[in-house]
Amino acid sequence: MFDLTGKVALVTGASSGIGRASAVALANQGARVAVAARRLDRLEALVAEIKNHGKDALAVQMDVTNKADIDNAVAQTVKTFGRLDILLNNAGVAEFVSFLDMTEEQWDKTLDTNLKGYFLVAQTAAREMAKNNPPAGGGRIINIASIASGGVGVGFPSIAHYCASKGGVVAMTEALADELAPMGILVNCIGPGVIETEMTEGMLKDPKQAEALLARAPLKRAGKPEEIASAVVYLASDESSYTTGATLYIDGGWLAT
Ligand SMILES: NC(=O)c1ccc[n+]([C@@H]2O[C@H](COP(=O)([O-])OP(=O)(O)OC[C@H]3O[C@@H](n4cnc5c(N)ncnc54)[C@H](OP(=O)(O)O)[C@@H]3O)[C@@H](O)[C@H]2O)c1
């Protein structure tokens, strides 16, 4: 099960956290993986690690707010590996700031990275996936949203821009699932709860904040990036062939309470 041999994946935000763990997991299942982010040194170290395990990978520097970078990353992936089957849209930022103090620049940076970036990368990737298995096309787009995406009865203070971006990701996922189905492209979301990464490091190091945060999830702990990566592998695999337009929340049970 979950054999990705012959598949080519592009992972954004692969220099740390969920993206890094997902790139390793996809490679372990046999996919050749292009890893993208701004910190090239981190990507090169990841590629070396994947290659040490006998798998194939490529580092491509890409800022998701820069369309030329995105075009180049997708072109490099296809030039190196010959095709593109799987996109993990994962690169993201989260900056805590009260709504009354939030600046237009902070709003734009978050939306440009977390939502417009997802649009641009998904569009560029989907154009490649539409060329697979002619005339049917075929591929997988997996978007990382959040339990802060809205529509689930939980509000999060001081990250209104982040919540808006992630809500947009869920809405875009559903629209794309419908529109890209005739091209054989399945589009799904994962909505993580609190996961131990650079993004949450500050909060989780502060005992008071960590306690308040982790008390919300029945499992009473933060998740590991690998616990999201396993769902990425499922959604990338043939075993999820009847799943599209879904959001899979992986949150230690937070939304069930
Ligand atoms: N950790 C959580 O609790 C949690 C919960 C829900 C959702 N998420 C989502 O999960 C995703 C991954 O986050 P993470 O938790 O793994 O955090 P992380 O460790 O901080 O990773 C964020 C990644 O995004 C990349 N990135 C940021 N801005 C970028 C840009 N403009 N262009 C290209 N890459 C960019 C970073 O790489 P460079 O700096 O090298 O570019 C980094 O690889 C995000 O979408 C986040 O919103 C996380």
The ligand as an SDF file (V2000), in Angstrom:
LIG
                    3D

 48 52  0  0  0  0  0  0  0  0999 V2000
    2.7400   23.9220   13.1450 N   0  0  0  0  0  0  0  0  0  0  0  0
    1.4330   23.9890   13.3140 C   0  0  0  0  0  0  0  0  0  0  0  0
    0.9330   23.8650   14.4430 O   0  0  0  0  0  0  0  0  0  0  0  0
    0.5180   24.1970   12.1340 C   0  0  0  0  0  0  0  0  0  0  0  0
   -0.8580   24.0810   12.3560 C   0  0  0  0  0  0  0  0  0  0  0  0
   -1.7250   24.2590   11.2880 C   0  0  0  0  0  0  0  0  0  0  0  0
   -1.2330   24.5340   10.0290 C   0  0  0  0  0  0  0  0  0  0  0  0
    0.1100   24.6510    9.8370 N   0  0  0  0  0  0  0  0  0  0  0  0
    0.5900   24.9540    8.4910 C   0  0  0  0  0  0  0  0  0  0  0  0
    1.5600   24.0210    8.1030 O   0  0  0  0  0  0  0  0  0  0  0  0
    2.3880   24.5970    7.0960 C   0  0  0  0  0  0  0  0  0  0  0  0
    3.8430   24.3240    7.4370 C   0  0  0  0  0  0  0  0  0  0  0  0
    4.1770   25.0150    8.6080 O   0  0  0  0  0  0  0  0  0  0  0  0
    5.1300   24.4100    9.7450 P   0  0  0  0  0  0  0  0  0  0  0  0
    4.3320   24.2940   10.9630 O   0  0  0  0  0  0  0  0  0  0  0  0
    5.8350   23.2430    9.2240 O   0  0  0  0  0  0  0  0  0  0  0  0
    6.0880   25.6610    9.9790 O   0  0  0  0  0  0  0  0  0  0  0  0
    7.6000   25.9580    9.6260 P   0  0  0  0  0  0  0  0  0  0  0  0
    8.4710   24.9120   10.1780 O   0  0  0  0  0  0  0  0  0  0  0  0
    7.7960   27.3760   10.0340 O   0  0  0  0  0  0  0  0  0  0  0  0
    7.6380   25.8360    8.0280 O   0  0  0  0  0  0  0  0  0  0  0  0
    7.1750   26.8360    7.1820 C   0  0  0  0  0  0  0  0  0  0  0  0
    7.8080   26.6050    5.8340 C   0  0  0  0  0  0  0  0  0  0  0  0
    7.2860   27.5640    4.9090 O   0  0  0  0  0  0  0  0  0  0  0  0
    8.3740   28.1030    4.2040 C   0  0  0  0  0  0  0  0  0  0  0  0
    8.0360   29.4490    3.7330 N   0  0  0  0  0  0  0  0  0  0  0  0
    7.5660   30.4970    4.4490 C   0  0  0  0  0  0  0  0  0  0  0  0
    7.3970   31.5740    3.6570 N   0  0  0  0  0  0  0  0  0  0  0  0
    7.7670   31.1850    2.4130 C   0  0  0  0  0  0  0  0  0  0  0  0
    7.8300   31.8300    1.1550 C   0  0  0  0  0  0  0  0  0  0  0  0
    7.4900   33.1280    1.0080 N   0  0  0  0  0  0  0  0  0  0  0  0
    8.2440   31.1160    0.0890 N   0  0  0  0  0  0  0  0  0  0  0  0
    8.6080   29.8340    0.2090 C   0  0  0  0  0  0  0  0  0  0  0  0
    8.5730   29.1610    1.3670 N   0  0  0  0  0  0  0  0  0  0  0  0
    8.1570   29.8410    2.4490 C   0  0  0  0  0  0  0  0  0  0  0  0
    9.5550   28.0900    5.1510 C   0  0  0  0  0  0  0  0  0  0  0  0
   10.7810   28.0110    4.4430 O   0  0  0  0  0  0  0  0  0  0  0  0
   11.8160   29.1940    4.1550 P   0  0  0  0  0  0  0  0  0  0  0  0
   11.7920   30.1080    5.3300 O   0  0  0  0  0  0  0  0  0  0  0  0
   13.1090   28.4740    3.9570 O   0  0  0  0  0  0  0  0  0  0  0  0
   11.3180   29.8250    2.8860 O   0  0  0  0  0  0  0  0  0  0  0  0
    9.3220   26.7680    5.8650 C   0  0  0  0  0  0  0  0  0  0  0  0
    9.8930   25.7080    5.1460 O   0  0  0  0  0  0  0  0  0  0  0  0
    2.0200   26.0850    7.0380 C   0  0  0  0  0  0  0  0  0  0  0  0
    1.1710   26.3110    5.9410 O   0  0  0  0  0  0  0  0  0  0  0  0
    1.2720   26.2920    8.3420 C   0  0  0  0  0  0  0  0  0  0  0  0
    0.3790   27.3620    8.2710 O   0  0  0  0  0  0  0  0  0  0  0  0
    1.0030   24.4870   10.8700 C   0  0  0  0  0  0  0  0  0  0  0  0
  1  2  1  0
  2  3  2  0
  2  4  1  0
  4  5  1  0
  4 48  2  0
  5  6  2  0
  6  7  1  0
  7  8  2  0
  8  9  1  0
  8 48  1  0
  9 10  1  0
  9 46  1  0
 10 11  1  0
 11 12  1  0
 11 44  1  0
 12 13  1  0
 13 14  1  0
 14 15  2  0
 14 16  1  0
 14 17  1  0
 17 18  1  0
 18 19  2  0
 18 20  1  0
 18 21  1  0
 21 22  1  0
 22 23  1  0
 23 24  1  0
 23 42  1  0
 24 25  1  0
 25 26  1  0
 25 36  1  0
 26 27  1  0
 26 35  1  0
 27 28  2  0
 28 29  1  0
 29 30  1  0
 29 35  2  0
 30 31  1  0
 30 32  2  0
 32 33  1  0
 33 34  2  0
 34 35  1  0
 36 37  1  0
 36 42  1  0
 37 38  1  0
 38 39  2  0
 38 40  1  0
 38 41  1  0
 42 43  1  0
 44 45  1  0
 44 46  1  0
 46 47  1  0
M  CHG  2   8   1  16  -1
M  END
$$$$
